[in-house]
């Protein structure tokens, strides 16, 4: 028997020469302690834990949050029974007799070298925001914790940092202290670099008439600002629709993905004017086919001018009825015969599509005549007569006796 086997036999013998099976069983397992890095074999898993055989008397358990920070991690697809895994022993007994393990912390130690290289080469790293803290957020890149100041989370002001919690971010390592294991990252630097590169590409391809896909960023009383690829352009309110618009919110909302065309641009001043309405949607586009001289159409009175009334033939197509084409009588003002919102029949007398002008006549269909002054006098007289014929509504004394009659009667007596 070899010296090694002899020693093994000695280890399992009692002083009285009998075998101590309990000690023999204990000695067959490896010895581990908290804080130690060990290797084990995956023997099973569920939706929240991975079970590992360490060769110890109790199995090890890796909670899912200690396995990875990847939010898209699919445990059923990515964990394979029989695979070897290197883990950190965090607790020998978790209260239920199991050994609590962490794979993530071991990965972090291995990942540190990659973080150092990324810092030196200014290479972006992918991370996952795991915590919101005072002044910023904590992101994890394969177990390495990276502090991202609030001002560096985005290129815009962020009121509530919780909107970034449990989200993937791309960071540039801007500060690294190896002794203190302190890492500071910035998403803003990456975003601004990407926007600059995108804007350069957009400006280089800019030309009048070109169509871009863009995102509505903000709305104002005078129009909508749209990001067309790192470049903000303005759609003036007049270019949103062929019909009248009081506010851009009637047509668009922030976040809308739309197609716009370049109307004009100034690369030096970084200004771009955009168009949203389409030529084929212009109601005047087909007006020449729809409206002919001599046609009788139903119109709506929109507004008045001293020389006539503007009427609507359809949404976006207006016409003018001259004051002389409203009534068979001479009108002092348009309001004497028409009211806003009134619907009347009118005859088309002239069509000028190029200048977007249609002239109409109400008089040639059915004149709208206001009451004449003679009619008003007759009506007034009739009113007075009716008042005289009416029975009195109160008692009145007869005052027909004169002073002379009174004197005469006094002398006779």
C-alpha positions as CSV (number, residue, x, y, z in Angstrom):
1,X,0.0,0.0,0.0
2,X,1.3,3.4,-0.9
3,X,2.2,6.0,1.7
4,X,-0.7,8.1,0.5
5,X,-3.2,5.3,1.0
6,X,-1.8,4.4,4.3
7,X,-2.3,8.0,5.4
8,X,-5.9,7.9,4.2
9,X,-6.6,4.9,6.2
10,X,-5.1,6.5,9.3
11,X,-7.4,9.5,8.8
12,X,-10.5,7.3,9.0
13,X,-9.5,5.1,12.0
14,X,-10.5,5.8,15.6
15,X,-8.1,5.4,18.4
16,X,-9.7,2.1,19.3
17,X,-9.1,0.8,15.7
18,X,-12.7,1.0,14.5
19,X,-13.7,2.9,11.3
20,X,-15.5,6.3,11.9
21,X,-17.9,6.3,9.0
22,X,-19.2,9.9,9.8
23,X,-15.7,11.3,9.5
24,X,-15.1,9.2,6.4
25,X,-18.3,10.7,4.8
26,X,-17.3,14.2,5.8
27,X,-13.8,13.8,4.4
28,X,-15.1,12.8,1.0
29,X,-16.4,16.3,0.4
30,X,-14.4,19.4,-0.6
31,X,-14.0,22.1,2.0
32,X,-15.2,25.6,1.1
33,X,-15.6,28.9,2.9
34,X,-17.3,32.2,2.4
35,X,-15.4,34.6,0.1
36,X,-13.8,31.8,-1.8
37,X,-14.0,31.4,-5.6
38,X,-14.8,27.9,-6.7
39,X,-15.9,25.9,-9.7
40,X,-19.0,23.7,-9.9
41,X,-21.3,22.0,-12.3
42,X,-24.9,23.1,-13.1
43,X,-27.3,20.3,-12.1
44,X,-30.6,22.1,-12.5
45,X,-32.6,25.4,-12.5
46,X,-36.0,27.0,-12.2
47,X,-37.3,30.4,-13.2
48,X,-35.5,32.1,-10.3
49,X,-32.4,30.0,-9.4
50,X,-29.6,27.9,-10.8
51,X,-28.5,24.8,-8.8
52,X,-24.8,23.9,-8.7
53,X,-22.9,20.8,-7.5
54,X,-19.8,22.0,-5.8
55,X,-18.6,18.6,-4.5
56,X,-19.7,19.9,-1.1
57,X,-22.2,18.2,1.2
58,X,-24.8,20.8,0.2
59,X,-25.7,22.1,-3.2
60,X,-25.0,25.7,-4.2
61,X,-27.8,28.0,-5.3
62,X,-27.3,31.1,-7.6
63,X,-30.3,33.5,-7.4
64,X,-31.1,34.8,-10.9
65,X,-30.1,38.4,-9.8
66,X,-26.7,37.0,-8.9
67,X,-26.3,35.1,-12.2
68,X,-26.6,38.1,-14.5
69,X,-27.8,41.7,-14.9
70,X,-28.9,41.1,-18.5
71,X,-32.7,42.1,-18.6
72,X,-33.2,39.9,-21.7
73,X,-31.6,36.9,-20.2
74,X,-33.5,33.7,-20.9
75,X,-32.7,31.1,-18.3
76,X,-34.2,28.2,-20.2
77,X,-32.2,28.9,-23.3
78,X,-28.9,30.1,-21.9
79,X,-28.4,27.8,-18.8
80,X,-27.2,24.3,-19.7
81,X,-27.2,21.4,-17.3
82,X,-23.7,19.9,-17.1
83,X,-21.9,23.2,-17.8
84,X,-19.1,24.3,-15.5
85,X,-19.5,27.6,-13.8
86,X,-17.1,29.6,-11.7
87,X,-18.8,31.3,-8.6
88,X,-18.1,33.2,-5.5
89,X,-19.2,31.6,-2.2
90,X,-21.2,34.2,-0.4
91,X,-22.8,32.2,2.4
92,X,-22.1,28.6,3.6
93,X,-25.6,28.2,5.0
94,X,-28.4,30.4,3.7
95,X,-30.7,29.3,6.5
96,X,-32.1,26.3,4.6
97,X,-28.8,24.3,4.4
98,X,-27.8,25.6,1.0
99,X,-24.7,27.4,-0.1
100,X,-25.5,30.8,-1.5
101,X,-23.4,31.7,-4.6
102,X,-22.8,34.6,-7.0
103,X,-21.7,34.2,-10.6
104,X,-22.1,37.9,-11.3
105,X,-19.4,38.9,-8.8
106,X,-16.9,36.6,-10.4
107,X,-17.8,37.9,-13.8
108,X,-17.2,41.5,-12.5
109,X,-13.7,40.6,-11.5
110,X,-13.0,39.3,-15.0
111,X,-14.8,42.2,-16.6
112,X,-12.7,44.8,-14.8
113,X,-9.9,44.4,-17.3
114,X,-12.3,44.9,-20.1
115,X,-13.5,48.1,-18.5
116,X,-10.0,49.4,-18.1
117,X,-9.3,48.7,-21.8
118,X,-12.6,50.4,-22.8
119,X,-11.5,53.5,-20.7
120,X,-8.1,53.6,-22.4
121,X,-9.4,53.1,-25.9
122,X,-12.6,55.2,-25.4
123,X,-14.6,52.3,-26.6
124,X,-18.4,52.3,-25.7
125,X,-19.6,49.7,-23.2
126,X,-23.1,48.3,-22.9
127,X,-24.7,48.4,-19.4
128,X,-27.9,48.0,-17.6
129,X,-29.3,50.5,-15.1
130,X,-29.9,48.7,-11.8
131,X,-30.4,51.6,-9.3
132,X,-31.3,55.2,-9.0
133,X,-29.1,57.0,-6.4
134,X,-28.6,60.6,-5.3
135,X,-27.2,62.6,-8.2
136,X,-27.5,59.9,-10.9
137,X,-27.9,56.2,-11.6
138,X,-25.9,53.0,-11.1
139,X,-25.4,50.8,-14.2
140,X,-23.9,47.4,-14.4
141,X,-21.7,46.1,-17.2
142,X,-21.2,42.4,-16.6
143,X,-21.1,42.9,-12.9
144,X,-18.9,46.1,-12.8
145,X,-20.9,49.0,-11.3
146,X,-20.7,52.3,-13.1
147,X,-22.0,55.6,-11.7
148,X,-23.7,57.8,-14.3
149,X,-24.3,61.4,-13.1
150,X,-27.8,62.8,-13.8
151,X,-26.3,65.3,-16.3
152,X,-24.8,62.5,-18.2
153,X,-27.7,60.1,-18.4
154,X,-29.1,61.9,-21.5
155,X,-28.5,64.9,-23.8
156,X,-31.7,66.4,-22.5
157,X,-33.0,67.4,-19.0
158,X,-34.4,64.4,-17.2
159,X,-36.8,65.3,-14.4
160,X,-37.3,61.7,-13.1
161,X,-34.3,59.4,-13.4
162,X,-36.6,56.4,-12.7
163,X,-37.5,56.4,-16.4
164,X,-34.1,54.9,-17.0
165,X,-34.3,52.2,-14.3
166,X,-34.0,48.7,-15.8
167,X,-33.1,50.0,-19.2
168,X,-30.0,49.2,-21.4
169,X,-27.7,52.1,-21.9
170,X,-24.5,52.6,-24.0
171,X,-21.8,54.4,-22.0
172,X,-18.4,56.0,-22.5
173,X,-16.1,55.5,-19.4
174,X,-15.0,59.0,-18.6
175,X,-13.4,58.4,-15.2
176,X,-11.7,55.3,-13.6
177,X,-10.0,54.9,-10.3
178,X,-8.5,51.4,-10.1
179,X,-7.5,51.6,-6.4
180,X,-11.0,52.5,-5.3
181,X,-12.7,50.5,-8.1
182,X,-14.6,53.6,-9.0
183,X,-16.0,54.0,-12.5
184,X,-17.9,56.9,-14.0
185,X,-19.7,56.7,-17.3
186,X,-21.6,59.0,-19.7
187,X,-24.4,58.2,-22.1
188,X,-24.6,61.9,-23.1
189,X,-21.2,61.9,-24.8
190,X,-22.2,58.9,-26.9
191,X,-25.6,60.4,-27.8
192,X,-24.0,63.7,-28.8
193,X,-21.3,62.0,-30.9
194,X,-24.0,59.9,-32.7
195,X,-26.1,63.0,-33.3
196,X,-23.2,65.0,-34.7
197,X,-22.3,62.2,-37.1
198,X,-26.0,61.8,-38.1
199,X,-26.4,65.5,-38.6
200,X,-23.3,65.7,-40.8
201,X,-24.7,62.9,-43.0
202,X,-28.1,64.6,-43.2
203,X,-26.7,68.1,-44.1
204,X,-24.5,66.5,-46.8
205,X,-27.5,64.9,-48.4
206,X,-29.8,67.9,-48.0
207,X,-31.6,69.3,-51.1
208,X,-34.8,71.1,-51.8
209,X,-37.6,68.7,-52.4
210,X,-36.0,65.7,-50.7
211,X,-38.3,63.7,-48.5
212,X,-37.1,62.7,-45.0
213,X,-38.6,60.6,-42.3
214,X,-38.7,62.5,-39.0
215,X,-40.0,62.6,-35.5
216,X,-42.1,65.5,-34.1
217,X,-40.1,67.0,-31.2
218,X,-42.2,70.0,-30.1
219,X,-45.2,72.1,-31.1
220,X,-45.5,75.9,-30.9
221,X,-48.3,78.3,-31.9
222,X,-46.5,78.9,-35.2
223,X,-45.6,75.4,-36.2
224,X,-44.0,72.0,-35.4
225,X,-40.3,71.2,-35.0
226,X,-39.2,67.9,-36.5
227,X,-36.0,65.9,-36.1
228,X,-35.0,64.6,-39.6
229,X,-31.8,62.9,-38.6
230,X,-29.8,65.0,-36.1
231,X,-31.2,68.1,-37.7
232,X,-34.3,70.0,-36.5
233,X,-36.5,71.5,-39.1
234,X,-39.7,73.7,-38.8
235,X,-43.0,73.0,-40.4
236,X,-44.8,76.3,-40.4
237,X,-48.4,76.1,-39.4
238,X,-49.4,77.2,-43.0
239,X,-47.6,74.1,-44.3
240,X,-49.4,71.6,-42.1
241,X,-52.6,71.5,-44.0
242,X,-54.4,72.9,-47.0
243,X,-57.2,74.0,-44.7
244,X,-57.0,76.6,-42.0
245,X,-55.3,75.4,-38.8
246,X,-55.6,77.3,-35.5
247,X,-52.8,75.2,-33.8
248,X,-50.4,72.4,-34.9
249,X,-51.9,70.1,-32.3
250,X,-55.0,69.7,-34.6
251,X,-52.7,67.9,-37.0
252,X,-49.7,66.4,-35.1
253,X,-48.6,65.4,-31.7
254,X,-45.1,65.1,-30.1
255,X,-43.5,61.7,-31.0
256,X,-45.3,61.3,-34.3
257,X,-43.3,59.6,-37.0
258,X,-44.0,61.5,-40.3
259,X,-42.6,62.2,-43.7
260,X,-41.7,65.8,-44.7
261,X,-40.1,67.5,-47.7
262,X,-37.5,70.2,-47.7
263,X,-38.8,73.5,-48.8
264,X,-35.6,75.5,-48.2
265,X,-32.5,75.4,-46.0
266,X,-29.5,77.4,-44.9
267,X,-26.6,75.2,-43.9
268,X,-24.6,78.0,-42.3
269,X,-27.5,79.2,-40.1
270,X,-28.6,75.6,-39.5
271,X,-32.2,76.3,-40.6
272,X,-34.5,74.1,-42.5
273,X,-38.1,74.8,-43.6
274,X,-40.2,71.7,-44.1
275,X,-43.5,70.9,-45.8
276,X,-46.0,68.3,-44.5
277,X,-49.1,68.8,-46.7
278,X,-49.0,66.9,-49.9
279,X,-49.8,68.4,-53.3
280,X,-52.3,65.6,-54.1
281,X,-54.2,66.5,-51.0
282,X,-54.7,70.2,-52.1
283,X,-58.4,70.6,-52.7
284,X,-57.6,73.1,-55.5
285,X,-55.7,70.2,-57.3
286,X,-59.0,68.8,-58.6
287,X,-61.1,72.0,-58.4
288,X,-60.7,72.7,-62.1
289,X,-62.3,69.3,-62.9
290,X,-65.1,69.7,-60.3
291,X,-66.1,73.3,-60.7
292,X,-67.2,74.8,-64.1
293,X,-68.6,78.2,-65.1
294,X,-72.4,77.9,-65.0
295,X,-72.5,75.3,-62.3
296,X,-74.9,75.9,-59.4
297,X,-73.4,74.9,-56.1
298,X,-74.4,75.0,-52.4
299,X,-72.0,77.3,-50.5
300,X,-71.6,78.4,-46.9
301,X,-71.1,82.0,-45.9
302,X,-67.7,82.4,-44.2
303,X,-67.0,86.0,-43.7
304,X,-67.8,89.5,-44.9
305,X,-65.8,92.3,-46.6
306,X,-66.9,95.7,-47.8
307,X,-67.0,94.5,-51.4
308,X,-68.7,91.1,-50.9
309,X,-68.9,87.8,-49.0
310,X,-66.4,84.9,-48.9
311,X,-68.1,81.6,-49.2
312,X,-66.9,78.0,-48.9
313,X,-67.6,75.5,-51.7
314,X,-65.8,72.7,-49.9
315,X,-63.1,72.4,-47.2
316,X,-60.2,74.4,-48.5
317,X,-61.9,75.9,-51.5
318,X,-63.3,79.4,-51.0
319,X,-65.1,81.7,-53.5
320,X,-66.3,85.3,-53.5
321,X,-69.7,86.6,-54.1
322,X,-69.5,90.3,-55.0
323,X,-71.9,92.6,-53.2
324,X,-73.6,93.4,-56.5
325,X,-74.3,89.6,-57.0
326,X,-76.3,89.1,-53.9
327,X,-79.5,91.0,-54.2
328,X,-81.6,92.5,-57.0
329,X,-81.6,95.6,-54.9
330,X,-78.7,97.9,-54.1
331,X,-77.1,96.9,-50.8
332,X,-75.5,99.3,-48.4
333,X,-73.6,96.4,-46.7
334,X,-73.5,92.6,-47.2
335,X,-74.9,92.0,-43.7
336,X,-78.3,93.4,-44.9
337,X,-78.9,90.2,-46.9
338,X,-76.5,87.5,-45.5
339,X,-75.5,85.9,-42.2
340,X,-72.3,84.0,-41.2
341,X,-73.0,80.3,-41.6
342,X,-75.9,80.7,-43.9
343,X,-76.1,78.1,-46.7
344,X,-77.3,79.3,-50.1
345,X,-77.2,78.3,-53.7
346,X,-74.9,80.2,-56.0
347,X,-73.9,80.1,-59.6
348,X,-70.2,80.0,-60.7
349,X,-69.5,82.9,-63.0
350,X,-65.7,82.7,-63.1
351,X,-62.9,80.1,-62.3
352,X,-59.2,81.0,-62.0
353,X,-57.5,77.9,-60.7
354,X,-54.0,79.4,-61.1
355,X,-54.8,82.2,-58.7
356,X,-57.2,80.1,-56.6
357,X,-60.2,82.4,-57.3
358,X,-63.8,81.4,-57.9
359,X,-66.4,84.1,-58.4
360,X,-70.1,83.3,-57.8
361,X,-73.5,84.9,-58.0
362,X,-76.4,84.4,-55.7
363,X,-78.5,86.9,-57.6
364,X,-78.5,84.7,-60.7
365,X,-80.0,81.8,-58.8
366,X,-82.3,83.4,-56.3
367,X,-81.7,87.0,-55.2
368,X,-81.8,87.7,-51.4
369,X,-83.5,91.1,-51.1
370,X,-83.7,92.9,-47.7
371,X,-86.9,94.7,-46.7
372,X,-87.3,98.0,-48.6
373,X,-87.8,101.4,-46.9
374,X,-91.4,101.4,-48.3
375,X,-92.1,98.0,-46.8
376,X,-90.7,99.2,-43.6
377,X,-93.0,102.3,-43.6
378,X,-96.1,100.2,-44.4
379,X,-95.1,97.8,-41.6
380,X,-94.7,100.7,-39.2
381,X,-98.0,102.3,-40.2
382,X,-99.8,98.9,-39.8
383,X,-98.3,98.7,-36.4
384,X,-99.5,102.1,-35.4
385,X,-103.1,101.4,-36.7
386,X,-103.2,98.2,-34.8
387,X,-102.3,100.2,-31.6
388,X,-105.1,102.7,-32.2
389,X,-107.7,100.0,-32.8
390,X,-106.8,98.1,-29.7
391,X,-109.0,98.4,-26.6
392,X,-107.6,100.8,-23.9
393,X,-105.6,99.1,-21.3
394,X,-106.2,101.9,-18.7
395,X,-108.9,104.4,-17.7
396,X,-108.7,107.9,-19.2
397,X,-110.7,111.1,-18.3
398,X,-112.6,112.9,-21.1
399,X,-110.8,116.3,-21.5
400,X,-112.9,117.5,-24.5
401,X,-114.7,120.4,-22.6
402,X,-112.9,123.8,-23.2
403,X,-112.5,126.8,-20.9
404,X,-114.8,128.9,-23.2
405,X,-117.6,126.3,-22.7
406,X,-117.1,126.6,-19.0
407,X,-117.3,130.4,-19.0
408,X,-120.5,130.4,-21.2
409,X,-122.3,128.0,-18.9
410,X,-121.4,130.2,-15.9
411,X,-122.9,133.4,-17.5
412,X,-126.2,131.7,-18.5
413,X,-126.7,130.6,-15.0
